[in-house]
Amino acid sequence: MRNSRLSRAARKSLARIYDGIVAAAADEATADSFVVTLQAQCEKLASLPGTLGRPRPELGDDFRSFPYRGYVIVFRYLPEVLDIVDILSERQDIDAHFSEDEQ
């Protein structure tokens, strides 16, 4: 069974998501619960057989994306691990985000 691995960008995004929920809801427990659920979804994607998600060649080699509760998990399958590249709000311009990362 494959595990998921969060990139530095994905870990930073989870921290921003947490902070955004705390700012909006003024509730750390809600933010913590959502971030844990989002991380569990990443583990679930890693554990499921087959190839999941939408191919996203415009973002990078072998990149795929999967929507989850207002966010988009961007990942790629590596031999032994599901590499979580980033986690973005579905409102973000994902193409522009990855173009900025290259600069």
Beta strands, then each sheet from edge to edge (+ up, - down):
strand 1: 3-6
strand 2: 54-55
strand 3: 63-68
strand 4: 71-77
strand 5: 81-89
sheet 1: 1+ 5+ 4- 3+ 2-
end
